[in-house]
Amino acid sequence: QLQLVESGGGLVQPGGSLRLSCAASGGTLSYYGVGWFRQVPGQEREGVSCINNINGATNYRDSVKGRFIISRSNAKSEVYLDMNDLTFEDTAVYYCQAGGIYWGQGIQVTVSS
């Protein structure tokens, strides 16, 4: 069974950058499309970005377009989310998901001055 572990979160000032990583084990991540989601307490989990496993096509929610970049390394069985020009509204727990069914445990991203 595929297991996903996120890393790279933390505290950053507004305008700063972070790179989230999602590492897979127990299976082949290249078989799956992968998405990043985020959730703020009391709110619904929302999709942030996704990348497919066919041609690497990507998609982003409007609020992160031009700031976030999703990429993947099939050799390393990892997916990344480069987050730039972060704002307070990006504060959330970020999750990676593969194949629509496998989830990581989530990692906190806090944007604060």
N, CA, C and O atoms as a GROMACS GRO file, in nm:
protein
  452
    1GLN      N    1   0.084  -0.119   0.000
    1GLN     CA    2   0.000   0.000   0.000
    1GLN      C    3   0.088   0.124   0.000
    1GLN      O    4   0.187   0.133   0.073
    2LEU      N    5   0.050   0.218  -0.083
    2LEU     CA    6   0.130   0.339  -0.095
    2LEU      C    7   0.120   0.422   0.032
    2LEU      O    8   0.011   0.444   0.085
    3GLN      N    9   0.233   0.468   0.081
    3GLN     CA   10   0.238   0.557   0.195
    3GLN      C   11   0.305   0.687   0.154
    3GLN      O   12   0.405   0.688   0.082
    4LEU      N   13   0.248   0.798   0.201
    4LEU     CA   14   0.297   0.930   0.163
    4LEU      C   15   0.339   1.006   0.288
    4LEU      O   16   0.270   1.004   0.390
    5VAL      N   17   0.451   1.074   0.278
    5VAL     CA   18   0.501   1.155   0.389
    5VAL      C   19   0.539   1.293   0.337
    5VAL      O   20   0.623   1.305   0.247
    6GLU      N   21   0.477   1.396   0.393
    6GLU     CA   22   0.509   1.533   0.356
    6GLU      C   23   0.623   1.588   0.442
    6GLU      O   24   0.641   1.547   0.557
    7SER      N   25   0.699   1.678   0.386
    7SER     CA   26   0.804   1.747   0.461
    7SER      C   27   0.824   1.886   0.400
    7SER      O   28   0.776   1.915   0.291
    8GLY      N   29   0.896   1.969   0.474
    8GLY     CA   30   0.930   2.101   0.423
    8GLY      C   31   0.845   2.215   0.472
    8GLY      O   32   0.868   2.330   0.434
    9GLY      N   33   0.747   2.186   0.554
    9GLY     CA   34   0.663   2.293   0.606
    9GLY      C   35   0.735   2.372   0.714
    9GLY      O   36   0.851   2.346   0.746
   10GLY      N   37   0.664   2.469   0.768
   10GLY     CA   38   0.722   2.548   0.876
   10GLY      C   39   0.667   2.688   0.878
   10GLY      O   40   0.561   2.717   0.822
   11LEU      N   41   0.741   2.776   0.944
   11LEU     CA   42   0.703   2.915   0.961
   11LEU      C   43   0.780   3.002   0.863
   11LEU      O   44   0.902   2.990   0.852
   12VAL      N   45   0.710   3.089   0.794
   12VAL     CA   46   0.775   3.176   0.697
   12VAL      C   47   0.707   3.312   0.701
   12VAL      O   48   0.588   3.322   0.731
   13GLN      N   49   0.782   3.415   0.671
   13GLN     CA   50   0.725   3.550   0.669
   13GLN      C   51   0.649   3.573   0.538
   13GLN      O   52   0.676   3.507   0.438
   14PRO      N   53   0.555   3.666   0.539
   14PRO     CA   54   0.486   3.699   0.413
   14PRO      C   55   0.587   3.738   0.306
   14PRO      O   56   0.684   3.809   0.331
   15GLY      N   57   0.562   3.688   0.186
   15GLY     CA   58   0.653   3.711   0.075
   15GLY      C   59   0.762   3.606   0.063
   15GLY      O   60   0.836   3.604  -0.036
   16GLY      N   61   0.773   3.521   0.161
   16GLY     CA   62   0.875   3.417   0.160
   16GLY      C   63   0.836   3.296   0.077
   16GLY      O   64   0.731   3.293   0.013
   17SER      N   65   0.924   3.197   0.081
   17SER     CA   66   0.905   3.077   0.001
   17SER      C   67   0.929   2.951   0.084
   17SER      O   68   1.004   2.952   0.182
   18LEU      N   69   0.864   2.846   0.044
   18LEU     CA   70   0.885   2.714   0.102
   18LEU      C   71   0.872   2.610  -0.008
   18LEU      O   72   0.801   2.631  -0.107
   19ARG      N   73   0.941   2.500   0.009
   19ARG     CA   74   0.922   2.386  -0.080
   19ARG      C   75   0.871   2.269   0.002
   19ARG      O   76   0.937   2.223   0.095
   20LEU      N   77   0.753   2.222  -0.032
   20LEU     CA   78   0.699   2.101   0.027
   20LEU      C   79   0.737   1.981  -0.058
   20LEU      O   80   0.740   1.987  -0.181
   21SER      N   81   0.767   1.872   0.010
   21SER     CA   82   0.796   1.747  -0.059
   21SER      C   83   0.699   1.640  -0.012
   21SER      O   84   0.657   1.639   0.104
   22CYS      N   85   0.665   1.553  -0.102
   22CYS     CA   86   0.579   1.438  -0.071
   22CYS      C   87   0.654   1.315  -0.119
   22CYS      O   88   0.672   1.294  -0.239
   23ALA      N   89   0.698   1.235  -0.024
   23ALA     CA   90   0.776   1.116  -0.057
   23ALA      C   91   0.689   0.992  -0.042
   23ALA      O   92   0.614   0.978   0.055
   24ALA      N   93   0.699   0.904  -0.138
   24ALA     CA   94   0.617   0.783  -0.139
   24ALA      C   95   0.701   0.660  -0.110
   24ALA      O   96   0.818   0.652  -0.148
   25SER      N   97   0.638   0.566  -0.042
   25SER     CA   98   0.700   0.436  -0.019
   25SER      C   99   0.591   0.329  -0.027
   25SER      O  100   0.472   0.359  -0.018
   26GLY      N  101   0.634   0.206  -0.044
   26GLY     CA  102   0.538   0.097  -0.049
   26GLY      C  103   0.467   0.082  -0.182
   26GLY      O  104   0.373   0.005  -0.195
   27GLY      N  105   0.512   0.157  -0.279
   27GLY     CA  106   0.449   0.150  -0.410
   27GLY      C  107   0.519   0.242  -0.507
   27GLY      O  108   0.621   0.303  -0.474
   28THR      N  109   0.466   0.253  -0.627
   28THR     CA  110   0.528   0.332  -0.732
   28THR      C  111   0.446   0.459  -0.756
   28THR      O  112   0.337   0.454  -0.812
   29LEU      N  113   0.500   0.571  -0.712
   29LEU     CA  114   0.426   0.696  -0.722
   29LEU      C  115   0.399   0.735  -0.866
   29LEU      O  116   0.301   0.804  -0.895
   30SER      N  117   0.486   0.692  -0.957
   30SER     CA  118   0.469   0.729  -1.097
   30SER      C  119   0.341   0.674  -1.159
   30SER      O  120   0.300   0.718  -1.266
   31TYR      N  121   0.278   0.578  -1.092
   31TYR     CA  122   0.153   0.522  -1.142
   31TYR      C  123   0.034   0.616  -1.120
   31TYR      O  124  -0.073   0.596  -1.178
   32TYR      N  125   0.053   0.718  -1.034
   32TYR     CA  126  -0.060   0.796  -0.986
   32TYR      C  127  -0.049   0.944  -1.020
   32TYR      O  128   0.060   1.001  -1.023
   33GLY      N  129  -0.163   1.004  -1.045
   33GLY     CA  130  -0.170   1.149  -1.039
   33GLY      C  131  -0.161   1.190  -0.894
   33GLY      O  132  -0.209   1.119  -0.805
   34VAL      N  133  -0.101   1.305  -0.868
   34VAL     CA  134  -0.078   1.350  -0.730
   34VAL      C  135  -0.130   1.492  -0.716
   34VAL      O  136  -0.113   1.576  -0.804
   35GLY      N  137  -0.194   1.516  -0.603
   35GLY     CA  138  -0.243   1.649  -0.574
   35GLY      C  139  -0.198   1.698  -0.439
   35GLY      O  140  -0.169   1.619  -0.349
   36TRP      N  141  -0.192   1.830  -0.426
   36TRP     CA  142  -0.169   1.894  -0.296
   36TRP      C  143  -0.301   1.960  -0.255
   36TRP      O  144  -0.367   2.027  -0.334
   37PHE      N  145  -0.336   1.940  -0.129
   37PHE     CA  146  -0.455   1.999  -0.071
   37PHE      C  147  -0.414   2.075   0.054
   37PHE      O  148  -0.304   2.056   0.106
   38ARG      N  149  -0.503   2.161   0.102
   38ARG     CA  150  -0.475   2.229   0.227
   38ARG      C  151  -0.604   2.248   0.304
   38ARG      O  152  -0.714   2.252   0.247
   39GLN      N  153  -0.588   2.261   0.434
   39GLN     CA  154  -0.705   2.275   0.519
   39GLN      C  155  -0.674   2.366   0.637
   39GLN      O  156  -0.572   2.353   0.704
   40VAL      N  157  -0.766   2.458   0.660
   40VAL     CA  158  -0.762   2.545   0.776
   40VAL      C  159  -0.865   2.494   0.874
   40VAL      O  160  -0.974   2.452   0.833
   41PRO      N  161  -0.835   2.496   1.004
   41PRO     CA  162  -0.934   2.446   1.102
   41PRO      C  163  -1.069   2.512   1.084
   41PRO      O  164  -1.081   2.634   1.073
   42GLY      N  165  -1.172   2.428   1.080
   42GLY     CA  166  -1.307   2.479   1.066
   42GLY      C  167  -1.351   2.499   0.923
   42GLY      O  168  -1.466   2.537   0.897
   43GLN      N  169  -1.259   2.474   0.829
   43GLN     CA  170  -1.294   2.492   0.688
   43GLN      C  171  -1.277   2.361   0.612
   43GLN      O  172  -1.211   2.268   0.658
   44GLU      N  173  -1.336   2.356   0.494
   44GLU     CA  174  -1.324   2.239   0.408
   44GLU      C  175  -1.182   2.228   0.354
   44GLU      O  176  -1.114   2.328   0.330
   45ARG      N  177  -1.139   2.104   0.333
   45ARG     CA  178  -1.011   2.083   0.266
   45ARG      C  179  -1.027   2.125   0.120
   45ARG      O  180  -1.126   2.092   0.056
   46GLU      N  181  -0.929   2.196   0.068
   46GLU     CA  182  -0.938   2.245  -0.070
   46GLU      C  183  -0.818   2.202  -0.152
   46GLU      O  184  -0.706   2.189  -0.102
   47GLY      N  185  -0.844   2.179  -0.278
   47GLY     CA  186  -0.737   2.144  -0.369
   47GLY      C  187  -0.652   2.264  -0.402
   47GLY      O  188  -0.704   2.373  -0.426
   48VAL      N  189  -0.522   2.245  -0.405
   48VAL     CA  190  -0.427   2.352  -0.434
   48VAL      C  191  -0.368   2.335  -0.574
   48VAL      O  192  -0.366   2.428  -0.654
   49SER      N  193  -0.321   2.215  -0.600
   49SER     CA  194  -0.255   2.190  -0.728
   49SER      C  195  -0.250   2.040  -0.752
   49SER      O  196  -0.256   1.961  -0.658
   50CYS      N  197  -0.238   2.002  -0.878
   50CYS     CA  198  -0.225   1.860  -0.908
   50CYS      C  199  -0.139   1.843  -1.033
   50CYS      O  200  -0.124   1.934  -1.114
   51ILE      N  201  -0.083   1.722  -1.044
   51ILE     CA  202   0.000   1.688  -1.158
   51ILE      C  203  -0.034   1.545  -1.199
   51ILE      O  204  -0.041   1.456  -1.115
   52ASN      N  205  -0.055   1.524  -1.328
   52ASN     CA  206  -0.093   1.389  -1.367
   52ASN      C  207   0.029   1.303  -1.395
   52ASN      O  208   0.142   1.351  -1.400
   53ASN      N  209   0.003   1.175  -1.412
   53ASN     CA  210   0.111   1.078  -1.430
   53ASN      C  211   0.127   1.038  -1.577
   53ASN      O  212   0.206   0.949  -1.609
   54ILE      N  213   0.053   1.103  -1.667
   54ILE     CA  214   0.059   1.068  -1.808
   54ILE      C  215   0.158   1.157  -1.881
   54ILE      O  216   0.254   1.110  -1.942
   55ASN      N  217   0.133   1.288  -1.872
   55ASN     CA  218   0.219   1.382  -1.944
   55ASN      C  219   0.269   1.495  -1.855
   55ASN      O  220   0.328   1.592  -1.903
   56GLY      N  221   0.246   1.482  -1.725
   56GLY     CA  222   0.293   1.585  -1.632
   56GLY      C  223   0.211   1.712  -1.635
   56GLY      O  224   0.255   1.815  -1.584
   57ALA      N  225   0.092   1.706  -1.694
   57ALA     CA  226   0.008   1.826  -1.696
   57ALA      C  227  -0.028   1.867  -1.554
   57ALA      O  228  -0.050   1.783  -1.467
   58THR      N  229  -0.034   1.997  -1.533
   58THR     CA  230  -0.058   2.051  -1.400
   58THR      C  231  -0.182   2.140  -1.397
   58THR      O  232  -0.230   2.187  -1.500
   59ASN      N  233  -0.232   2.160  -1.277
   59ASN     CA  234  -0.346   2.248  -1.258
   59ASN      C  235  -0.331   2.315  -1.122
   59ASN      O  236  -0.274   2.258  -1.029
   60TYR      N  237  -0.384   2.437  -1.111
   60TYR     CA  238  -0.370   2.516  -0.988
   60TYR      C  239  -0.501   2.586  -0.957
   60TYR      O  240  -0.576   2.624  -1.046
   61ARG      N  241  -0.526   2.602  -0.827
   61ARG     CA  242  -0.639   2.688  -0.792
   61ARG      C  243  -0.600   2.832  -0.822
   61ARG      O  244  -0.482   2.867  -0.820
   62ASP      N  245  -0.700   2.913  -0.849
   62ASP     CA  246  -0.672   3.049  -0.896
   62ASP      C  247  -0.585   3.128  -0.799
   62ASP      O  248  -0.499   3.205  -0.842
   63SER      N  249  -0.607   3.110  -0.670
   63SER     CA  250  -0.537   3.194  -0.572
   63SER      C  251  -0.388   3.166  -0.563
   63SER      O  252  -0.314   3.245  -0.504
   64VAL      N  253  -0.341   3.055  -0.621
   64VAL     CA  254  -0.198   3.024  -0.614
   64VAL      C  255  -0.130   3.029  -0.750
   64VAL      O  256  -0.009   3.012  -0.760
   65LYS      N  257  -0.208   3.050  -0.855
   65LYS     CA  258  -0.150   3.056  -0.989
   65LYS      C  259  -0.044   3.166  -0.996
   65LYS      O  260  -0.064   3.277  -0.948
   66GLY      N  261   0.068   3.132  -1.056
   66GLY     CA  262   0.178   3.227  -1.068
   66GLY      C  263   0.268   3.232  -0.946
   66GLY      O  264   0.374   3.294  -0.951
   67ARG      N  265   0.227   3.168  -0.836
   67ARG     CA  266   0.308   3.167  -0.714
   67ARG      C  267   0.357   3.027  -0.678
   67ARG      O  268   0.468   3.010  -0.629
   68PHE      N  269   0.274   2.927  -0.702
   68PHE     CA  270   0.308   2.789  -0.665
   68PHE      C  271   0.342   2.710  -0.792
   68PHE      O  272   0.286   2.733  -0.899
   69ILE      N  273   0.434   2.617  -0.776
   69ILE     CA  274   0.471   2.528  -0.887
   69ILE      C  275   0.477   2.385  -0.835
   69ILE      O  276   0.546   2.356  -0.737
   70ILE      N  277   0.404   2.297  -0.900
   70ILE     CA  278   0.407   2.155  -0.865
   70ILE      C  279   0.497   2.083  -0.965
   70ILE      O  280   0.497   2.114  -1.084
   71SER      N  281   0.572   1.987  -0.915
   71SER     CA  282   0.658   1.908  -1.002
   71SER      C  283   0.674   1.771  -0.940
   71SER      O  284   0.636   1.747  -0.825
   72ARG      N  285   0.732   1.682  -1.018
   72ARG     CA  286   0.750   1.546  -0.966
   72ARG      C  287   0.880   1.487  -1.017
   72ARG      O  288   0.929   1.520  -1.125
   73SER      N  289   0.934   1.398  -0.936
   73SER     CA  290   1.050   1.319  -0.974
   73SER      C  291   1.011   1.173  -0.962
   73SER      O  292   1.005   1.119  -0.851
   74ASN      N  293   0.985   1.111  -1.072
   74ASN     CA  294   0.947   0.970  -1.066
   74ASN      C  295   1.065   0.883  -1.021
   74ASN      O  296   1.046   0.779  -0.958
   75ALA      N  297   1.185   0.927  -1.052
   75ALA     CA  298   1.304   0.851  -1.010
   75ALA      C  299   1.314   0.848  -0.858
   75ALA      O  300   1.353   0.747  -0.799
   76LYS      N  301   1.279   0.959  -0.794
   76LYS     CA  302   1.286   0.968  -0.648
   76LYS      C  303   1.153   0.933  -0.582
   76LYS      O  304   1.143   0.927  -0.460
   77SER      N  305   1.049   0.911  -0.665
   77SER     CA  306   0.916   0.884  -0.613
   77SER      C  307   0.871   0.996  -0.520
   77SER      O  308   0.822   0.972  -0.410
   78GLU      N  309   0.888   1.118  -0.566
   78GLU     CA  310   0.853   1.236  -0.488
   78GLU      C  311   0.777   1.336  -0.575
   78GLU      O  312   0.793   1.342  -0.697
   79VAL      N  313   0.695   1.414  -0.507
   79VAL     CA  314   0.627   1.527  -0.570
   79VAL      C  315   0.655   1.649  -0.483
   79VAL      O  316   0.662   1.639  -0.361
   80TYR      N  317   0.670   1.762  -0.548
   80TYR     CA  318   0.708   1.884  -0.479
   80TYR      C  319   0.604   1.994  -0.502
   80TYR      O  320   0.533   1.995  -0.602
   81LEU      N  321   0.600   2.085  -0.408
   81LEU     CA  322   0.520   2.205  -0.426
   81LEU      C  323   0.607   2.323  -0.384
   81LEU      O  324   0.633   2.344  -0.266
   82ASP      N  325   0.652   2.398  -0.483
   82ASP     CA  326   0.729   2.519  -0.456
   82ASP      C  327   0.632   2.634  -0.438
   82ASP      O  328   0.555   2.668  -0.528
   83MET      N  329   0.636   2.693  -0.321
   83MET     CA  330   0.542   2.800  -0.285
   83MET      C  331   0.619   2.930  -0.269
   83MET      O  332   0.708   2.940  -0.185
   84ASN      N  333   0.584   3.028  -0.348
   84ASN     CA  334   0.653   3.156  -0.348
   84ASN      C  335   0.556   3.268  -0.316
   84ASN      O  336   0.434   3.253  -0.329
   85ASP      N  337   0.611   3.381  -0.273
   85ASP     CA  338   0.530   3.499  -0.243
   85ASP      C  339   0.413   3.461  -0.151
   85ASP      O  340   0.298   3.496  -0.177
   86LEU      N  341   0.446   3.391  -0.046
   86LEU     CA  342   0.343   3.340   0.044
   86LEU      C  343   0.271   3.454   0.116
   86LEU      O  344   0.330   3.557   0.149
   87THR      N  345   0.143   3.431   0.140
   87THR     CA  346   0.059   3.528   0.210
   87THR      C  347  -0.003   3.462   0.333
   87THR      O  348   0.000   3.340   0.348
   88PHE      N  349  -0.061   3.546   0.421
   88PHE     CA  350  -0.126   3.493   0.541
   88PHE      C  351  -0.231   3.388   0.504
   88PHE      O  352  -0.251   3.290   0.576
   89GLU      N  353  -0.297   3.410   0.390
   89GLU     CA  354  -0.405   3.319   0.350
   89GLU      C  355  -0.356   3.181   0.308
   89GLU      O  356  -0.436   3.089   0.291
   90ASP      N  357  -0.226   3.166   0.293
   90ASP     CA  358  -0.171   3.034   0.259
   90ASP      C  359  -0.146   2.948   0.382
   90ASP      O  360  -0.110   2.831   0.370
   91THR      N  361  -0.165   3.004   0.500
   91THR     CA  362  -0.148   2.929   0.623
   91THR      C  363  -0.250   2.817   0.630
   91THR      O  364  -0.370   2.840   0.620
   92ALA      N  365  -0.202   2.696   0.648
   92ALA     CA  366  -0.290   2.579   0.650
   92ALA      C  367  -0.206   2.454   0.676
   92ALA      O  368  -0.083   2.460   0.676
   93VAL      N  369  -0.274   2.343   0.697
   93VAL     CA  370  -0.209   2.213   0.692
   93VAL      C  371  -0.217   2.164   0.548
   93VAL      O  372  -0.326   2.160   0.489
   94TYR      N  373  -0.104   2.129   0.493
   94TYR     CA  374  -0.097   2.085   0.354
   94TYR      C  375  -0.083   1.933   0.348
   94TYR      O  376  -0.006   1.873   0.422
   95TYR      N  377  -0.160   1.874   0.259
   95TYR     CA  378  -0.162   1.729   0.242
   95TYR      C  379  -0.130   1.694   0.097
   95TYR      O  380  -0.170   1.766   0.006
   96CYS      N  381  -0.060   1.585   0.078
   96CYS     CA  382  -0.049   1.532  -0.058
   96CYS      C  383  -0.140   1.410  -0.069
   96CYS      O  384  -0.165   1.338   0.028
   97GLN      N  385  -0.186   1.388  -0.189
   97GLN     CA  386  -0.278   1.279  -0.217
   97GLN      C  387  -0.236   1.216  -0.349
   97GLN      O  388  -0.199   1.286  -0.444
   98ALA      N  389  -0.242   1.083  -0.355
   98ALA     CA  390  -0.209   1.012  -0.478
   98ALA      C  391  -0.324   0.922  -0.520
   98ALA      O  392  -0.385   0.854  -0.438
   99GLY      N  393  -0.353   0.925  -0.647
   99GLY     CA  394  -0.455   0.836  -0.701
   99GLY      C  395  -0.594   0.860  -0.647
   99GLY      O  396  -0.684   0.778  -0.665
  100GLY      N  397  -0.613   0.970  -0.582
  100GLY     CA  398  -0.743   1.001  -0.526
  100GLY      C  399  -0.778   0.925  -0.400
  100GLY      O  400  -0.886   0.944  -0.345
  101ILE      N  401  -0.686   0.840  -0.353
  101ILE     CA  402  -0.720   0.756  -0.239
  101ILE      C  403  -0.613   0.754  -0.129
  101ILE      O  404  -0.645   0.728  -0.013
  102TYR      N  405  -0.490   0.780  -0.162
  102TYR     CA  406  -0.383   0.774  -0.062
  102TYR      C  407  -0.350   0.915  -0.015
  102TYR      O  408  -0.333   1.007  -0.096
  103TRP      N  409  -0.342   0.931   0.117
  103TRP     CA  410  -0.316   1.062   0.176
  103TRP      C  411  -0.195   1.058   0.267
  103TRP      O  412  -0.169   0.959   0.334
  104GLY      N  413  -0.122   1.168   0.268
  104GLY     CA  414  -0.020   1.186   0.370
  104GLY      C  415  -0.083   1.235   0.498
  104GLY      O  416  -0.204   1.257   0.505
  105GLN      N  417   0.001   1.251   0.602
  105GLN     CA  418  -0.050   1.290   0.733
  105GLN      C  419  -0.068   1.440   0.746
  105GLN      O  420  -0.131   1.488   0.839
  106GLY      N  421  -0.012   1.514   0.651
  106GLY     CA  422  -0.024   1.659   0.653
  106GLY      C  423   0.094   1.725   0.720
  106GLY      O  424   0.161   1.667   0.805
  107ILE      N  425   0.118   1.849   0.679
  107ILE     CA  426   0.227   1.927   0.737
  107ILE      C  427   0.184   2.074   0.746
  107ILE      O  428   0.120   2.127   0.656
  108GLN      N  429   0.221   2.136   0.857
  108GLN     CA  430   0.178   2.273   0.883
  108GLN      C  431   0.264   2.373   0.806
  108GLN      O  432   0.387   2.364   0.805
  109VAL      N  433   0.197   2.467   0.743
  109VAL     CA  434   0.262   2.584   0.685
  109VAL      C  435   0.199   2.707   0.750
  109VAL      O  436   0.078   2.727   0.743
  110THR      N  437   0.283   2.787   0.812
  110THR     CA  438   0.235   2.908   0.879
  110THR      C  439   0.306   3.029   0.821
  110THR      O  440   0.429   3.038   0.823
  111VAL      N  441   0.227   3.122   0.771
  111VAL     CA  442   0.282   3.247   0.718
  111VAL      C  443   0.250   3.356   0.820
  111VAL      O  444   0.133   3.388   0.843
  112SER      N  445   0.353   3.410   0.879
  112SER     CA  446   0.332   3.508   0.985
  112SER      C  447   0.451   3.602   0.993
  112SER      O  448   0.565   3.564   0.968
  113SER      N  449   0.421   3.727   1.029
  113SER     CA  450   0.528   3.823   1.049
  113SER      C  451   0.567   3.830   1.196
  113SER      O  452   0.657   3.906   1.233
   0.00000   0.00000   0.00000
